[in-house]
Amino acid sequence: MHRLLYPLVKPALFQLEPEQAHAAASAALRAAVLAPFGPALLRAEFCLSDPRLETECFGLRFANPVGLAAGYDKNATLVRAWPLLGFGHAELGAVTPRPQPGNPKPRVFRHAAQQSLQNAMGFNNDGLDAVRARLQRAYPAGIPIGINLGKNKDTPEADAVQDYVKLIQGLDGLCDYFVINISSPNTPGLRGLLNESFIAEVFGACLPLTKAPVLLKVSPDGERDTIVGLCRAAVQAGAAGIIATNTTVDYALCPGAKDFGGLSGRVLTERSFEVFRAIAAELYGQTALISVGGIDSAAEAWRRITHGASLVQLYTGMIYAGPGVVREINAGLLSRLESEGYDSLTDAIGAAL
């Protein structure tokens, strides 16, 4: 039914500004979760369960490899919805210690011809206390929940580690893994923390505070050897995994792009894959690898998985294809497992390496 419904709803949503459309879609989803038969109907429409899709990553079990990327559910207001849409995990945030409004509007732009988005949100969120209160009501959620952590815009770089420490102290026990985000292009100076010294410092400070896995999310921009070196440093510092990649500031990839913010969606697909492939060539088998960036089909998810990704994530693909894309990707992965002769998804991870 989603294949028929979303094409009817999408034009109306796309008449709205992107943030207004996001708010409308989120409100509709919250209402569906609370409706008497809503959860059962959502589950029947969007979920695909098959033991062949199950996998294990950094000690957690995932019913399928397709997860929600950080950025959509910044404030943990839809935690109970994501399992009903078929996701195998969901990453919330980015969350900062103190609430912040983010950058001035307009700050999100569609590039529909390229099936891409451009955002300059700037870690707008309700802050640690509000997110913690919501998670206390919604966690556990039935699927692994990750929290993407960011520093406040006005926190000096010299004090940045303490923002991550406060977040882990405040949210420990209310999620299944944490992600250190120092790769968003929308907080001034944040990418300046992408260096081996800070990575060692932040993991050294955060790991003793939690038993949950702590991962690093990296940028797709810069020299491949430098990015791989940062990932290697994170693993040596105790990171449980690498998430590659965040959005890109290479505006030449998208005709008509603004000169600020980060690009996601199909214009990022090849850049993200190439960076992920370089990381996997170095670290596959040594740490958990999660691939995100321009994934909107089973074919692309399969490419990332066979090149070493235990899990994949999407966000922009759902905006353009609708929430049914999760089930379609999982169904496509099952077809690939059958056609390639694999008994399970685990057997296919890293097969191209």
N, C-alpha and C positions, 0 to 999 in steps of 0.2 A: 504493500500500500504506500510506503514512503516514496517509492519511485513515481507514483502518481501525485501524491500530496505535495511534496516539496517543490516540484516545478510550478505548482499553482501558488504556493505561498511565497516563493523566492522573489518574484517581481515586486510584490508589495513590500517585502523586507528591504529590497535593494532601492526602493524609493526613499527610504529613510537614510539619514546619516548613519555611518557604520556603528557608532556608539549607541545611537537610538535603536538600531536594529538588534544589536547585542542585548540591550536591556529588554526589548520586547520578546525576543526569543527566550531569554532566560526566565522572564516572568511566566511565559507560557509553559515552559518546562517545569517550573516549580509548581504551577497549578496542576499539571498532569500528574506529578508525583503525589500530590495531596488528594486528588480525586479518588472516589471510592474504588473504582476499577482501573484507575490510571496505571499503577505499577504493573499489574498483570498484563494490560494491553501493550504497554511499552516493551515489557520483557518478551512477549510473544512476537512482536513486530521486529525488534532490533537485535535480540540476543541469539547467538549461535554457539551451542555448547558441543564440544567434541574433545574427547581426551587426547586426541592426536595434536591438538593445538596447545596443550599445557606445556609449560616450561618452568624452570627454576632459575632464579637470578639473585645474586647476593643473598642467598639463604631464604628467599621468599618464593612462594608458589604463585604462578600466574596462570589463570584459566585460558588466556590467549595472549598473544604478544602485542596487541594493538592498544596503545594508551593515549590518553588525552595529554597534550603538551601543556606546559605552563603558559599562562597568559589569558586563558578563557575564564577560569574560575579563580579569579584573584583573591576573593574574599571568603571562600569556602561556603558559598550560599547554595551550591548545587551538588553537594557531596553525595547525597542519596540518589541523584539522578544518573550518575555516570555508569553504575553497574547495569541500570535498566536500559541504557543505550548500547549495551554490548561491549563496553570497554573492559579490557583486562586489567587496567590500572589507570589512575588519574593523578596528575601532578598539579597541585594547587599553587597559587601565588603568581608572581613573586610577592612575598610578605616582607615588610620592613618593621623595625621595632616600633616606630611611631607612625600614626596615620599621616598620609601625605596626599595632596590632590593630584600630583603629577604635573605634566607640562600643559601649557595653554592649549585650548581647543581652537580650531580643529586639529586633531592629532592622529587620526586614523583615515586612511585613504584606500579605496579599492582600485585595482588595476584589473578590471574584469577580463579584458582581452588576453591578459597573461595569466589569468586565474591566480592572482597574487594580491597581497595586502602590503601596505606600508604603515607602520605604526611608530609613533613617537610618544607613547603613553607616559613613560618616566616613572614606572613603579607606583602608579596611583593605586592605593589600597587603604583599607580601614585600620591597618596596624595590628600589631601582635595581640593586644588584649581582645579585640573584637573577633579575630580569627580563632583564637584559643577558645572563646566562649561558644562559638558555633561548632567547633570540632568536639568539644565536650558533649554536645548533644548528638552529633552525627557519626562519630567514630566509635567502633569500627564500622566500615561501610560495606563489607562483603568482597571488596577487591583491595589490593594494596594501594595505599594513598601516600604520595610523596608531597613534600612541601619545598618549594623553590624559595630560597632565602636571598634577600638583597639588603644592601645598606641604605639608610636614609640619604637623601640628596645632600643635606647640609651636614652630614657627618664627615669630618676631615679624614683624609686618607690615613693619617697616622692613627686614628681611632677606629678604623673600619672593622678590625677583627672583633672588637667588642660588640658591634651590632650583630654579627653572626653568632657570637657567644650568647647574647641575650635571647636571640630567637630560638636557638636550640634548647636553652634552659627553659624557656617558656612553653615550648611546644613538644618537648620530649614526652613520649608515651601517647601522643595523639596522632601519630602518623607512623608509616612503615619505613620511610627513608627520607633523608634530607638531601638537598642539592645546593651547593655553593654556587651562586650566580654572580660572577664578576665579568660576564661577557655581553651583557645587554648594552646596546649602543646609546641608550636613551637617558642614562644618568651620567652627568659630566664627571669625568675622571674615573669612572668605574673600570673601564677596560685597562686603565693604567695599573690596576691591581693584578692584571694577568702577567705575573712574573713569578719565577721560581721561589724567590724569597718570600713573597706574600703567601703563595700557595702552601709552603712549608709551615709558615706561621699560623695561618688560619686553620689548617687541618690539625696542627699540633695543639691548638687551643680548643678545638671543637670535639675531637674524637674522644677525649676522656669524659665528656659530658653526657654521652648517650651510647646505648648499645645498638641503636639503629644504624644501618649503613649510611655513610655520607659520601656523596658523589660530587664531581665537578662538571659544570656545563661550560663548553668552550665556544669560542667564536669561529666563524668560517673564514674570517678575514686575516690576512697576513701570510707570512712564509710558512709552507707546510712543515718544514723542519722545526721551526719555532713552536708551532702548535703542538706537534708531536712531542717535543721536548717538555712543554708545559704539562702535557698529559702524563708523560713518564715521571715527572717530578711529583705530580699529584699521587700517582700510584705508590711511589716510594715513600710519600708522606702518610700513606694509609688510606687513600681514597678507595672506596669499594667499587667504583666504576666511573665511566666517562660518558657524558651525554653530548653528542655532537650532531647538530650544531644549533647555535642561536641564529638570529637574523643577521643579514648582511648589510653593509653600508656601501656596497659596490653598486651605485645607482646606474651605471652603464648597462647593467643587466636588464633594466626595465625601461623601455621608452616611456617618456612622460613622467618619470619618477620625480618626487620632490628631492630637495638636496638636504634632507634631514630625516631622522628616524631609521628604522630597520625594515628591510624587505623580507617577506616570507612567501611561501607558495611556490608555484612552478618555476619562477625565475631563479629560485634558490636550489632547485633539485640537483643539478649537476655539480654546482659548487659544494653543496653539502655532502653529496656522495663522494666526491674526490677527497675532501678533507677526512671524511669518515674512513675511506679506504686506506689513506695514509696512516691514520691512527691504528686501524686494525692490523695493518701489515707489521706494526711494531709491537702492539700490545694484546692482540688476540690470544686468548689462552692464559693471560696474566691477570686480567681484570674483566669485569662485566662491561659490555659496550651497548649503549642505547643510541639508536640513530633517529634523528628528527630533522626535518627540513625538506619541504617540497614532496612529501609522501602523500599521495591521494589515490593510490591504486594497489591492487594485489601484486601487480608486476613490479612496482617500485619497492613495496615492502619485501617481496621475495628477494630482490637484488640486494637490499641492505642486509637481510637475514643471512643469505648465503655468503655475504662478505664479512660476516662476523657479529652481526647485531643479534643479541638475545631478545631484545625488545625494540619496537618502533613506536613513535609518537606522531600525532598529527593535530592540527588546529585549523589552518587555513583551508585544507582540503574539505573539512566538514562544512565550512562556510559556503563553499561553492557547490559541493555535491550533496549536502544534507547529511543528517545523522545516520542515514542508512549506509553510508560509506564504510562504517566500521564492520557491519555484517558482510558487506560485499567483499571487503578485503579478507576477512577471515574465511569466507567461502572460497575465494580465489586461492588462498593459501592451501586449503584442503585439496583443491583440484591439482595444484602444483605438487603437493606431496604424493598424490596418487600417480600423477603422470611421470614423476621423476623416480618413483619407486622407494620413497622414504616411508618408514613406519610412523614417524612422529616429527614434529617441528624441531625437536632437539637434535635429531639426526641431520637436519638440513643446515643448522647454524654453522657458518664458516665453511660450507662445502666448496665454495668457489676459491677458497684459499689453499 
